[in-house]
Amino acid sequence: MIDEPADTRLVVRPSATPDPPDLPDLPARLRALDAAADRYLEDGRVAGTRQAYAQDWAAWTDYTRWAGIPLLSGGRGALVGFVLWCEQGGPRLDRPAGEPAAPATVRRRIAGVLHGLRRFGADLDPRGPEAAREALAVYRRRLAEDGIRRGRGQAVAVDLRAVLAMSAACPDTRAGLRDRAMLTIGFYGATRASDQAHLLAADVTVEQNGLVVDVRVGKTTGRSALPRRRHPLLCPRTAWLAWQQVAGGGPAFRRIDRHDVVGDRALSPDAVTAVIARAGERAGLAHPVTCHSLRAGFATESYRAGAGLLDIAQQGRWAPGSQELFRYIRTVDQWRHNAADGLDLDPDVRSGV
């Protein structure tokens, strides 16, 4: 006979569920299950997201200590004050203020703080999140009025010619084969750095019409079909097959030493970003290139070519109604559907009433 564990408080027996009167500590058990569920979901988040949330909560902790308020203060005053604190460089009791945070950083911190407050059961003011966003809008407007720019700004979307230039500039080495595969899969698959860093060779299926890439680890997961391209330097299938001839199985994209020897370890997200940045530098592009440049470029180029929003979202694994995707689309529509298009005159028309 197998002995039951000493502590069976969280063991669920579907065939014999006790009635509430038999469980005087039922509220405590439910709270324990809630806490266990929170830990499980938190541990299941992408490492980069967990790290960002931890940084945001650390900033909130510094702010509440500086302001002399409870850690779980969820009022709109506390949240608006946090925006102002970030704007002022995040002073602490043991140090002076630093550099003011960029609006994009503040926006991310607000999201991370709200996540933490909800997670720890804070009494959140229903008007608090909107008040914090309004304070951020005031901060943005004040910067614009003063002619100040903070932060790196949105990544510049690359077009097809830029992708071709980067692919053509890849050296005739194993590293060059890897980089070309990363570029073409990154563009046509609209992948993030974390997507490529966690991709396995087994996640990429070669078919007659192209590649099927299964993103299993990343901010947004899903499957994308990358069609063959006529131009060999733009074709993800051609680039992947060439890389696989020298790389084989294991992590899809791996480190290569200075002797051009392929290692066993996968590239980290930061290393993926560095590979894409170097590709832009080799091609002599006028602006820095990131993985986000490829992702944004796919969205704008495919929309410009006539693809529908749902198809673009599915290919790039954007959530339906993604505001990020709509921002990319608006950069195309500002010229395609411009209300001022018809307001022009022939150069031969003479001025005067």
C-alpha positions, -999 to 999 in steps of 0.1 A, spaced: 0 0 0 13 35 -10 13 60 18 -4 93 10 16 125 14 15 141 48 2 174 34 -28 168 12 -43 202 14 -38 210 -23 -45 174 -36 -77 175 -57 -98 142 -58 -124 146 -85 -142 114 -74 -146 125 -38 -150 163 -36 -159 172 0 -187 196 8 -178 230 21 -190 222 57 -163 195 59 -136 221 51 -135 248 77 -102 261 61 -117 263 26 -109 300 22 -73 294 31 -71 265 6 -85 286 -22 -61 314 -14 -32 289 -15 -45 276 -49 -46 312 -62 -11 319 -50 1 286 -66 -16 296 -99 0 330 -98 35 314 -93 29 289 -121 18 316 -146 47 339 -136 72 311 -141 57 304 -175 63 339 -188 90 346 -213 123 353 -195 125 388 -211 90 397 -199 98 385 -163 130 405 -163 111 436 -175 84 432 -149 111 428 -122 128 460 -133 95 479 -133 86 466 -99 121 476 -86 115 511 -98 81 512 -81 97 500 -49 122 528 -50 95 553 -57 72 542 -28 102 544 -4 111 578 -17 75 590 -15 69 574 20 38 555 9 29 518 12 43 495 -15 8 484 -26 -6 520 -30 -30 517 -59 -46 552 -59 -44 574 -89 -23 599 -69 3 573 -64 3 562 -100 4 598 -114 32 605 -89 51 576 -103 50 590 -138 63 624 -125 90 605 -105 102 587 -136 101 620 -155 124 636 -128 150 609 -131 138 586 -103 154 601 -72 159 579 -42 165 586 -5 202 575 -9 210 591 -43 202 622 -64 180 621 -95 194 605 -126 185 609 -163 148 614 -170 132 583 -184 120 583 -220 82 582 -225 84 547 -239 102 535 -208 76 552 -186 48 535 -206 64 501 -201 69 508 -164 33 517 -159 22 484 -175 47 465 -153 36 483 -121 -1 476 -128 7 440 -134 25 438 -100 -2 457 -81 -29 434 -95 -8 403 -88 -2 413 -51 -38 421 -46 -36 459 -42 -68 479 -40 -64 495 -74 -83 528 -81 -104 521 -112 -94 555 -125 -57 550 -117 -45 534 -149 -62 560 -171 -49 588 -149 -13 575 -153 -17 573 -191 -30 609 -191 0 620 -171 23 603 -196 5 621 -224 12 654 -206 48 644 -204 50 637 -241 33 670 -249 57 689 -227 87 673 -244 73 681 -278 67 717 -269 102 721 -256 117 704 -287 132 675 -266 135 639 -278 142 611 -253 148 575 -261 158 557 -292 125 561 -309 107 536 -330 128 512 -351 131 522 -387 112 496 -409 134 481 -436 121 476 -471 128 447 -495 157 465 -511 173 470 -477 168 433 -469 184 424 -503 214 447 -496 220 431 -462 217 396 -476 241 404 -505 266 418 -480 267 386 -460 303 371 -463 310 338 -481 315 320 -448 295 298 -424 287 329 -404 275 346 -436 252 316 -443 238 318 -408 233 356 -410 214 353 -444 191 327 -430 185 348 -399 177 379 -421 153 362 -445 135 342 -418 135 373 -396 119 394 -423 94 370 -439 86 354 -405 84 388 -387 104 372 -358 116 389 -327 151 383 -313 138 360 -286 119 340 -313 151 333 -332 172 327 -301 149 299 -289 142 284 -323 153 248 -329 162 233 -362 133 208 -357 109 238 -355 117 246 -392 101 223 -418 112 225 -454 84 221 -479 83 224 -516 67 258 -514 89 272 -487 95 269 -449 70 264 -421 84 279 -389 69 270 -356 77 296 -330 71 278 -297 90 301 -273 86 339 -274 63 368 -267 38 355 -293 39 319 -304 24 303 -335 32 289 -369 41 309 -400 46 298 -436 75 315 -454 71 312 -492 99 306 -517 111 337 -534 124 340 -569 155 360 -559 179 336 -543 192 362 -518 157 368 -506 145 332 -504 143 319 -468 141 283 -480 173 286 -500 191 304 -472 179 279 -446 190 249 -467 224 264 -473 229 270 -435 217 236 -426 243 220 -448 270 233 -424 250 235 -392 228 204 -388 203 199 -359 201 215 -324 194 252 -319 185 268 -352 210 296 -349 242 290 -331 274 308 -321 303 307 -346 338 314 -333 364 336 -350 378 306 -369 343 301 -385 336 270 -365 300 264 -357 294 258 -319 267 240 -300 253 269 -281 223 289 -293 226 326 -298 211 347 -270 185 373 -279 211 400 -275 235 381 -298 206 378 -324 202 415 -322 239 421 -327 239 398 -358 211 418 -374 227 451 -365 260 441 -381 242 430 -412 228 466 -416 263 481 -410 279 458 -436 252 469 -462 259 505 -454 224 514 -445 219 549 -432 200 539 -401 205 512 -374 188 479 -380 172 457 -353 151 426 -353 122 450 -348 132 467 -381 126 434 -399 93 428 -381 81 463 -388 94 461 -424 74 429 -430 42 446 -418 46 477 -439 59 461 -470 32 433 -471 5 459 -465 18 481 -492 18 450 -515 -19 445 -508 -20 419 -480 -49 421 -456 -46 429 -420 -57 395 -407 -32 378 -430 -4 400 -418 -13 395 -382 -14 357 -386 20 356 -403 36 378 -377 17 363 -348 2 397 -338 -28 396 -316 -61 406 -333 -65 443 -330 -28 448 -321 -21 485 -317 15 479 -326 5 465 -360 -19 494 -366 9 518 -360 29 501 -388 -1 502 -411 -7 539 -405 27 547 -418 16 533 -452 -20 547 -451 -8 582 -444 3 583 -481 -21 558 -496 -53 573 -482 -43 609 -477 -71 634 -475 -49 660 -492 -43 639 -523 -68 658 -545 -58 692 -534 -33 702 -561 -31 722 -592 -13 718 -625 20 737 -627 7 756 -657 -21 772 -636 -13 808 -630 -16 823 -595 -42 850 -587 -79 851 -581 
